Amino acid sequence: MSPLSWLMITTSIVLSTTLITSTTHWLMAWTCLEINTLAMTPLISKPNHPRATEGATKYFLTQTLASTTILFATTNNAMLTSSWEIGTETNTTMMKIITLALMMKMAAAPFHYWLPEVSQGTTTMAALTILTWQKIAPLSVLLMTHNQTNHPLVMMSAILSVMWGGLGGLNQTQMRKLMAFSSIAHTGWTLATMTIAPNISTITFVIYTINTTPIFMTLSSTTSTTIKDLGTLWTTSPHLTAATSITILSLSGLPPLTGFMPKWLILNKMISFNFTMEATMMAMTSLFSLYLYLRMIYLTSMTLLPQTTVAQMKWRTTHKKHTMLASSLMVTATLMLPLTPSM
């Protein structure tokens, strides 16, 4: 791909996401979502492989269906309320349709089936973009309309996302699919407090991004694609293996790491609003995801795979040096829990 194409695609993705966070017009929001989809599709199909073409097709069709639904609902809402403004009075039925369409864009259950296949078909860094940056736009619209969103609908999707995000990853060995199911589960935690405490939802998404980014950067720099590849990572870079293991533990939400902060805040807020049953269900179903992460930790740091050479450590000439960004994010992903009272 030529530098000019990279510049156009990157600029389109960044500007469309930035504009949608500041717009107050439904038609402008729909336009930004369409630009975002059109710019992301070439990145997914960049690898010259049928699986990449299949992933790009699935991504384009799913996002287009969701955008068409949003345009239909917002047009009907404008006919009923004579307003295109986001955040003003919105028809209840149309708001439910818009919420469902935004959930489809975020890959929240029960509209999550496209995400694992798309993530597996593309490159590691493109998968990272889909799992993190591409969720900012629909999440921003949900945050702007949180006071009109139907709470039972969002809560049902949150519980289903946490459950299916854990169950779906139990029989997976491909790392990109595993991280996709992890993203679905964390999307459920983000949606859990969308209507009652949107600031906590924002913190949850930010911390998920901080935890996920260094893991994907490690997978990219070490060309690891399966769980089995993680078992040989320590022979190339022991210190990177240890840092990655701790980051995965943080992503699982175990104290005293940073990933425990959003779950702590979410469960506390839900119980304070008398959603005890829902909080209990989310906490129990998150154990599936915990098993998924612990399996990754076990293969990464607690197993010794057969050596192919006499030397215990491999030569590190072929290993890419991990960036300062990955190291900084790993530290942030593990040591931010003491900041919880200030948030």
C-alpha positions in Angstrom: 0.0 0.0 0.0 1.4 3.4 -1.0 2.2 6.1 1.6 -0.5 8.3 0.1 -3.1 5.6 0.6 -1.9 5.0 4.2 -2.2 8.8 4.8 -5.7 9.0 3.4 -6.9 5.9 5.3 -5.4 7.0 8.6 -6.6 10.5 8.3 -10.1 9.3 7.5 -10.3 7.0 10.5 -8.9 9.6 12.9 -11.0 12.5 11.7 -14.2 10.6 11.4 -13.8 9.3 15.0 -12.9 12.8 16.3 -15.8 14.5 14.5 -18.4 12.0 15.8 -17.3 12.7 19.4 -18.2 16.4 18.9 -21.2 16.4 16.6 -24.7 17.0 17.7 -26.5 16.1 14.4 -27.7 12.6 13.7 -27.0 12.9 9.9 -23.4 14.0 10.7 -22.9 11.1 13.0 -24.1 8.7 10.4 -21.8 10.2 7.8 -18.8 9.9 10.2 -19.7 6.2 10.9 -19.8 5.5 7.1 -16.4 7.2 6.5 -15.0 5.2 9.4 -16.3 1.9 7.8 -15.1 2.7 4.3 -11.6 3.6 5.6 -11.2 0.5 7.7 -12.2 -2.0 5.1 -9.0 -1.7 3.0 -6.9 -2.2 6.1 -8.7 -5.4 6.8 -8.3 -6.7 3.3 -4.6 -5.7 3.0 -3.2 -9.2 3.4 -3.3 -11.0 0.1 -5.3 -13.9 1.5 -8.9 -15.2 1.0 -9.5 -15.1 4.8 -8.7 -11.4 4.8 -11.1 -10.8 1.9 -13.7 -12.8 3.8 -13.1 -10.7 6.9 -13.3 -7.4 5.0 -16.6 -8.5 3.4 -18.1 -9.5 6.7 -17.0 -6.3 8.4 -18.3 -4.1 5.5 -21.7 -5.9 5.4 -22.2 -5.8 9.2 -21.2 -2.2 9.5 -23.3 -1.2 6.5 -26.4 -3.0 7.9 -25.9 -1.2 11.2 -25.4 2.2 9.5 -28.5 1.7 7.3 -30.5 0.9 10.4 -29.2 4.1 12.2 -30.2 6.2 9.1 -33.6 4.6 9.0 -34.2 5.2 12.7 -32.9 8.7 12.8 -34.9 9.7 9.8 -38.1 8.4 11.3 -37.2 10.1 14.6 -36.8 13.4 12.7 -40.3 12.9 11.2 -41.8 12.2 14.6 -40.0 14.9 16.7 -39.0 17.5 14.0 -35.4 17.4 15.3 -32.1 16.0 14.1 -30.3 16.9 17.3 -28.5 14.2 19.3 -29.4 14.3 23.0 -32.8 16.0 22.6 -36.2 14.3 22.8 -36.1 11.0 20.9 -38.9 8.6 20.1 -38.6 5.6 22.4 -39.0 2.9 19.7 -36.5 4.7 17.4 -34.0 5.0 20.3 -34.2 1.3 20.9 -33.4 0.6 17.2 -30.5 3.0 17.3 -29.1 1.4 20.4 -29.3 -2.1 18.8 -27.5 -0.8 15.7 -24.7 0.8 17.8 -24.4 -2.5 19.7 -23.9 -4.3 16.3 -21.1 -1.8 15.5 -19.5 -2.5 18.9 -19.9 -6.3 18.5 -22.0 -6.5 21.7 -24.0 -9.7 22.2 -26.2 -10.9 20.5 -24.6 -9.1 17.5 -21.0 -10.3 18.2 -20.6 -13.2 15.7 -18.8 -11.2 13.1 -15.9 -10.0 15.3 -13.9 -13.2 15.9 -13.8 -14.0 12.2 -12.9 -10.5 11.1 -10.1 -10.3 13.7 -8.7 -13.7 12.7 -8.7 -12.7 9.0 -6.7 -9.5 9.2 -3.3 -8.6 10.6 -2.5 -8.2 14.3 -2.4 -4.4 14.4 -5.5 -4.1 12.2 -7.3 -6.4 14.7 -6.1 -4.1 17.5 -7.6 -1.2 15.7 -10.9 -3.0 15.3 -11.1 -4.0 19.0 -10.2 -0.6 20.4 -10.2 2.5 18.2 -13.2 1.4 16.1 -15.4 1.2 19.2 -14.9 4.8 20.1 -17.4 6.1 17.6 -20.4 4.0 18.6 -19.5 4.3 22.2 -19.5 8.1 21.9 -23.0 8.1 20.5 -24.2 5.8 23.3 -22.6 8.1 25.9 -24.3 11.2 24.3 -27.7 9.5 24.4 -27.3 7.6 27.7 -30.2 9.4 29.4 -32.6 8.2 26.8 -31.3 4.7 26.3 -33.5 1.8 27.4 -31.7 0.3 30.5 -33.1 -3.2 30.4 -32.0 -3.6 26.8 -28.5 -2.4 27.5 -28.2 -4.5 30.7 -29.4 -7.7 28.9 -26.8 -7.1 26.2 -24.1 -6.5 28.8 -24.8 -9.8 30.6 -25.0 -11.7 27.4 -21.7 -10.2 26.2 -19.8 -11.1 29.4 -21.2 -14.6 29.2 -20.6 -15.3 25.5 -17.2 -13.5 25.5 -16.1 -16.1 28.1 -17.8 -19.2 26.7 -16.8 -18.4 23.1 -13.1 -18.3 23.9 -12.9 -21.6 25.8 -12.2 -23.7 22.7 -10.1 -21.2 20.8 -6.3 -21.5 20.2 -5.9 -18.6 17.8 -4.7 -15.5 19.7 -6.6 -13.0 17.6 -9.9 -14.9 18.1 -9.2 -15.1 21.8 -8.6 -11.4 22.1 -11.8 -10.8 20.0 -13.9 -12.8 22.6 -12.1 -10.9 25.3 -13.2 -7.7 23.7 -16.8 -8.9 23.6 -16.7 -9.6 27.3 -15.2 -6.2 28.1 -17.8 -4.5 25.9 -20.4 -6.1 28.2 -18.7 -4.5 31.2 -18.6 -1.2 29.4 -22.3 -1.3 28.7 -23.2 -2.4 32.2 -23.1 1.2 33.6 -23.9 3.1 30.4 -27.2 4.4 31.6 -26.5 4.9 35.3 -22.8 6.0 35.3 -21.4 6.8 31.9 -18.2 8.1 33.4 -17.4 4.6 34.7 -18.1 3.2 31.3 -15.6 5.6 29.8 -13.0 4.5 32.4 -13.7 0.9 31.7 -13.1 1.3 28.0 -9.9 3.4 28.5 -8.4 0.8 30.9 -9.4 -2.1 28.5 -7.5 -0.2 25.7 -4.5 0.3 27.9 -4.4 -3.4 28.8 -5.0 -4.7 25.3 -2.6 -2.5 23.3 0.7 -3.9 24.8 -0.5 -7.5 24.4 -1.2 -7.0 20.7 2.1 -5.1 20.3 3.9 -8.1 21.9 2.1 -10.5 19.5 3.0 -8.4 16.6 6.7 -8.0 17.5 7.1 -11.7 18.2 4.9 -12.9 15.3 2.8 -15.0 17.8 -0.5 -16.2 16.3 -1.5 -19.1 18.6 -1.4 -19.9 22.3 1.3 -22.5 21.6 3.5 -19.6 20.3 3.3 -18.0 23.7 4.9 -21.0 25.2 8.1 -20.4 23.2 8.1 -16.6 23.9 10.3 -16.9 27.0 13.2 -18.4 25.0 13.4 -15.2 23.0 12.7 -12.5 25.6 12.2 -13.6 29.3 11.5 -10.1 30.6 8.9 -9.4 27.9 7.2 -12.7 28.8 7.0 -11.8 32.4 5.6 -8.3 31.6 3.1 -9.8 29.2 1.9 -12.3 31.7 1.3 -9.7 34.3 -0.6 -7.6 31.7 -2.8 -10.5 30.8 -3.6 -11.0 34.5 -4.5 -7.3 34.7 -6.8 -7.8 31.7 -8.5 -10.6 33.6 -9.4 -8.1 36.3 -7.5 -9.6 39.3 -6.4 -7.4 42.2 -4.1 -5.7 42.8 -3.7 -4.9 39.1 -5.2 -2.0 37.2 -7.8 -4.2 35.5 -9.5 -4.8 38.8 -10.5 -1.1 39.0 -13.4 -1.0 36.4 -14.9 -4.2 37.7 -14.8 -2.9 41.2 -16.4 0.4 40.3 -19.0 -1.3 38.1 -20.1 -3.9 40.6 -20.2 -1.3 43.4 -22.3 1.1 41.3 -24.7 -1.6 40.2 -25.3 -2.8 43.7 -25.8 0.8 44.9 -28.6 1.1 42.3 -30.2 -2.2 43.5 -29.1 -4.3 40.5 -27.7 -7.0 42.8 -29.0 -9.9 40.7 -27.5 -8.5 37.5 -24.2 -7.7 39.2 -24.0 -11.3 40.6 -24.7 -12.8 37.1 -22.0 -10.7 35.5 -19.5 -11.6 38.3 -20.2 -15.3 38.0 -20.2 -15.4 34.1 -16.9 -13.5 34.1 -15.3 -16.7 35.6 -15.3 -18.1 32.0 -13.1 -15.3 30.8 -10.9 -15.7 33.9 -10.3 -19.3 32.9 -9.4 -18.2 29.4 -6.8 -15.7 30.7 -5.4 -18.2 33.2 -4.9 -20.7 30.4 -2.9 -18.1 28.5 -0.8 -17.4 31.7 -0.2 -21.1 32.3 1.1 -21.7 28.7 3.2 -18.5 28.8 4.9 -18.7 32.2 4.3 -22.1 33.8 5.2 -24.5 31.1 8.5 -25.5 29.5 8.1 -26.6 25.9 10.6 -29.1 24.3 13.8 -27.3 23.2 14.8 -27.6 19.5 18.4 -26.8 20.2 21.0 -27.7 22.9 21.1 -24.1 24.0 18.4 -23.1 26.5 18.1 -19.6 25.1 17.7 -18.7 21.5 19.8 -16.1 19.7 17.9 -12.8 19.8 19.0 -11.4 16.4 15.6 -12.1 14.8 13.6 -10.6 17.7 12.2 -7.2 17.1 12.9 -4.7 19.9 9.6 -3.8 21.6 8.8 -0.2 21.8 8.8 2.2 24.7 5.1 2.6 24.2 4.5 -1.0 24.9 6.7 -0.9 28.0 4.9 2.2 29.3 1.5 0.8 28.7 2.4 -2.4 30.5 3.5 -0.4 33.6 0.2 1.6 33.4 -1.8 -1.6 33.0 -0.5 -3.0 36.3 0.1 -0.2 38.7 -2.9 2.2 38.4 -5.1 0.7 41.0 -4.1 3.1 43.8 -5.6 5.9 41.7 -9.1 4.4 42.0 -10.2 6.8 44.9 -9.4 9.8 42.8 -11.6 8.5 40.0 
